[in-house]
Structure formats: C-alpha cells, structure tokens
Amino acid sequence: MAEYKVLWTESARTDLETIVDFIAEEDPRNALSVLEKLEKRARTLRQFPERGRIVSELRTLDVFLYRELIQRPWRIIYRIVEKRVYVLAVLDCRRELTSLLLERLAR
C-alpha cells in the first residue's frame, strides 16, 4: 500500500505552537506530551487518510473536501489532494467551528 505524505500548513503549525505555548505556561512536560500526541495522530494519516470523518459543520453546507481526526480536545482538520494530506488546522473541539473559521479569516 502506497503511503501518503502528510504536510502541515503554516497555519496549522501556528495552531500547534499556540496550543503548546499555552499549555507550557502551566506544565511544560504536558505541553510536550500534547505536541507528541497531536503529531503522532496526524502521522496516522500516512496510510489511511480517509479514516477521518468529513467535518460535520461543513457537510451541512455541502462541503465534503475537509476531514478531521479528533485528539481530544482538539480537531485536526485536513484535506487530501492526490497522495498528499494537508493538515490545515488544529482547533479546540469545545469551540464552535464557525466562529473559529471566522477568526481565522479575519487574521
């Protein structure tokens, strides 16, 4: 079985850094653990990228290009293009997706 290449966008890397920095203020070891878990979860997309579900909030808008993996309490949002998986965002599951996307567009 051919592997897919998992690539992180600049925006997704910024999300990851923000999460890790926030956690590190309280517990640096936990921050490293969270970083490892999120990166490991994303690496699982190398072999089975379609395992993630289509983002439900976008499905209701008939947008089926974006998938997500959950690593509680975060959502790893990604898109598959040929043999590449682009990690687009790492977002907090506890926040409403529409407001998060609007924030992102306002940057």
N, C-alpha and C positions, 0 to 999 in steps of 0.2 A: 504494500500500500504506500503510495507516494505521500510524503509529508507536505503540509502547507507551511509557509513561512509566516510567523507571527511578527508583525511590526507595530510598534507603538507610535502614535502620532504625538506631536509636540504637546498638544492639548491634553492628551491622556497622561503623558509624563508629568505635566504640570499638576494634574489632578492627584496623581500618586504622590508627588513631592509635598503637596499641600496636606494631604491626609497624614503622611508620615511625620511631617513637621509638627502638626497639631498634636498628634499622639505623643511625640517625643518630649513635648513640654512637660508632660506628666510622668511618662515612663519610656525612656529611650529603648530599653530591651523589647518592650511590647511593640514599639514602632517598627523595629527591625523585623520582628515576627510577622506583623501585618504586611509589611512590604514583601517578605518572602512568600507569604500565603497568596497574595494577590498576583504576584509574578508567576508563581507555580500554577495557579488556576488558569491564567491566560495561556501558559505554555501547553496546557492540555488541548488547546485548540489546534495544535500541530497535526494531530491525527484525525480528530473528529470535529471539525469546526461547526457542522450543522447541529451539533448536540444542544447548543443553546437555543432557547426559545425566542421567537420573534417578540420584540418589545411590544407588550400589550397595549400601551397607550398609543403607540404609532399604528398598530394593527387596526384600531378603530378608525383611523384616518386613511386606511387602505395603503399604508406604507409598510412594505414587507422586506425591505432591504437590510434592516438592522436587527441584530440578535443580541442577546445578553446572557451572561452567566452570572449567577449570584454567588457571592462570597460574603455572607452576612457580616456587617450591614451594608455592603456595597454591591453595586451593579456594575459589571464590566460590559460596556456597550461596544459592539464591534460590527464590522461588515466584511463579508467575504467577496473578494474580487479575484477570479481565476484561482491561482494556487497561493494566494496571499490572504492573510487575515489581518485587517487593520483594527487595532484597538483604538477606539475613538474617544472614550471617556470612562472614568471611574467615578460613579455617582453614589450618593448616600440613598439607600433604599427608603429611609424614613422621610425623605423629602419628596414632594410632588414633582414628577418629571417635567411637566410643562413649565413650571417656574424655574427649574434648573436650566432648561434649554433656553428660556428667555434671558436668563442671566448671562449665559454663555454668548448668546448673540449680541448682547449689549457690550461685551468686552471690547 
